[in-house]
Amino acid sequence: MSKSPKPNRRRRQCPGQTQPLHPAVRATKSVNRTLEAKTRALAGWKGDTTNLFGHDAYFVIDAYHQLWRIEKAFRTSKHDLQARPI
């Protein structure tokens, strides 16, 4: 029993036809210059959202940097208990 070749499901473009192969391929070639300017202005900046109000930025950044200790404790307990996700 020989296999028959798979049918070509892709629509072919005839010579002189200006439409793309598939309607989903259509794309506009415009650039949102306002968004581009905003993105370039903020390039390299990082922002964090927090619920620690009333503290200075150094306290918040230090609290974030201390998270590795909590993550290490959870990783150790998970390994010791041989816990796996359900």
C-alpha positions as YAML, in Angstrom:
chain: A
units: angstrom
residues:
- id: 1
  name: MET
  ca: [0.00, 0.00, 0.00]
- id: 2
  name: SER
  ca: [1.67, 3.24, -1.10]
- id: 3
  name: LYS
  ca: [1.01, 6.57, 0.49]
- id: 4
  name: SER
  ca: [-0.53, 9.23, -1.65]
- id: 5
  name: PRO
  ca: [1.17, 12.64, -1.49]
- id: 6
  name: LYS
  ca: [-0.42, 15.20, 0.78]
- id: 7
  name: PRO
  ca: [-2.48, 17.80, -1.04]
- id: 8
  name: ASN
  ca: [-0.99, 21.28, -1.26]
- id: 9
  name: ARG
  ca: [-3.28, 23.27, 1.03]
- id: 10
  name: ARG
  ca: [-1.50, 26.57, 0.47]
- id: 11
  name: ARG
  ca: [-3.19, 28.90, -1.99]
- id: 12
  name: ARG
  ca: [-0.88, 29.78, -4.83]
- id: 13
  name: GLN
  ca: [-0.39, 33.28, -6.07]
- id: 14
  name: CYS
  ca: [-0.89, 33.76, -9.78]
- id: 15
  name: PRO
  ca: [1.53, 35.96, -11.71]
- id: 16
  name: GLY
  ca: [0.33, 39.56, -11.70]
- id: 17
  name: GLN
  ca: [-1.82, 39.04, -8.62]
- id: 18
  name: THR
  ca: [-1.09, 41.57, -5.87]
- id: 19
  name: GLN
  ca: [-2.80, 39.82, -2.96]
- id: 20
  name: PRO
  ca: [-0.72, 37.80, -0.46]
- id: 21
  name: LEU
  ca: [-1.05, 34.04, -0.14]
- id: 22
  name: HIS
  ca: [-3.32, 34.27, 2.89]
- id: 23
  name: PRO
  ca: [-5.48, 37.13, 4.21]
- id: 24
  name: ALA
  ca: [-3.78, 36.94, 7.63]
- id: 25
  name: VAL
  ca: [-0.47, 37.91, 6.02]
- id: 26
  name: ARG
  ca: [-1.66, 41.43, 5.24]
- id: 27
  name: ALA
  ca: [0.27, 43.91, 7.34]
- id: 28
  name: THR
  ca: [0.48, 47.65, 7.50]
- id: 29
  name: LYS
  ca: [3.86, 49.31, 7.40]
- id: 30
  name: SER
  ca: [3.30, 52.21, 9.74]
- id: 31
  name: VAL
  ca: [5.13, 53.06, 12.93]
- id: 32
  name: ASN
  ca: [3.52, 54.66, 15.94]
- id: 33
  name: ARG
  ca: [6.04, 57.49, 16.38]
- id: 34
  name: THR
  ca: [4.53, 58.63, 19.70]
- id: 35
  name: LEU
  ca: [4.97, 55.17, 21.21]
- id: 36
  name: GLU
  ca: [8.45, 54.93, 19.71]
- id: 37
  name: ALA
  ca: [9.50, 58.22, 21.33]
- id: 38
  name: LYS
  ca: [8.09, 57.13, 24.71]
- id: 39
  name: THR
  ca: [9.88, 53.78, 24.50]
- id: 40
  name: ARG
  ca: [13.18, 55.41, 23.59]
- id: 41
  name: ALA
  ca: [12.85, 57.89, 26.47]
- id: 42
  name: LEU
  ca: [12.28, 55.08, 28.98]
- id: 43
  name: ALA
  ca: [14.93, 52.72, 27.60]
- id: 44
  name: GLY
  ca: [17.13, 51.44, 30.42]
- id: 45
  name: TRP
  ca: [14.73, 52.42, 33.21]
- id: 46
  name: LYS
  ca: [13.17, 49.81, 35.48]
- id: 47
  name: GLY
  ca: [10.13, 50.35, 37.65]
- id: 48
  name: ASP
  ca: [8.79, 48.33, 40.57]
- id: 49
  name: THR
  ca: [5.31, 48.45, 42.05]
- id: 50
  name: THR
  ca: [4.98, 47.89, 45.77]
- id: 51
  name: ASN
  ca: [2.51, 48.09, 48.61]
- id: 52
  name: LEU
  ca: [5.18, 49.30, 51.06]
- id: 53
  name: PHE
  ca: [4.03, 52.90, 51.48]
- id: 54
  name: GLY
  ca: [5.79, 55.29, 53.83]
- id: 55
  name: HIS
  ca: [9.26, 53.83, 53.19]
- id: 56
  name: ASP
  ca: [12.07, 55.23, 51.12]
- id: 57
  name: ALA
  ca: [13.23, 53.62, 47.89]
- id: 58
  name: TYR
  ca: [16.32, 52.05, 49.48]
- id: 59
  name: PHE
  ca: [14.18, 50.13, 51.99]
- id: 60
  name: VAL
  ca: [11.94, 48.79, 49.22]
- id: 61
  name: ILE
  ca: [14.89, 47.76, 47.05]
- id: 62
  name: ASP
  ca: [16.57, 46.05, 50.03]
- id: 63
  name: ALA
  ca: [13.37, 44.18, 50.86]
- id: 64
  name: TYR
  ca: [13.17, 42.97, 47.26]
- id: 65
  name: HIS
  ca: [16.79, 41.83, 47.33]
- id: 66
  name: GLN
  ca: [16.12, 39.79, 50.49]
- id: 67
  name: LEU
  ca: [13.58, 37.60, 48.67]
- id: 68
  name: TRP
  ca: [16.32, 35.17, 47.65]
- id: 69
  name: ARG
  ca: [16.50, 33.94, 51.26]
- id: 70
  name: ILE
  ca: [12.80, 33.09, 51.28]
- id: 71
  name: GLU
  ca: [13.08, 31.38, 47.89]
- id: 72
  name: LYS
  ca: [16.08, 29.36, 49.10]
- id: 73
  name: ALA
  ca: [14.17, 28.24, 52.21]
- id: 74
  name: PHE
  ca: [11.22, 27.06, 50.11]
- id: 75
  name: ARG
  ca: [13.56, 25.28, 47.69]
- id: 76
  name: THR
  ca: [15.33, 23.52, 50.57]
- id: 77
  name: SER
  ca: [12.10, 22.42, 52.24]
- id: 78
  name: LYS
  ca: [10.70, 21.21, 48.94]
- id: 79
  name: HIS
  ca: [13.83, 19.15, 48.33]
- id: 80
  name: ASP
  ca: [13.88, 17.73, 51.88]
- id: 81
  name: LEU
  ca: [10.22, 16.73, 51.70]
- id: 82
  name: GLN
  ca: [10.60, 15.54, 48.11]
- id: 83
  name: ALA
  ca: [7.48, 17.53, 47.30]
- id: 84
  name: ARG
  ca: [6.35, 17.73, 43.72]
- id: 85
  name: PRO
  ca: [3.70, 19.91, 42.09]
- id: 86
  name: ILE
  ca: [0.27, 18.33, 41.88]
...
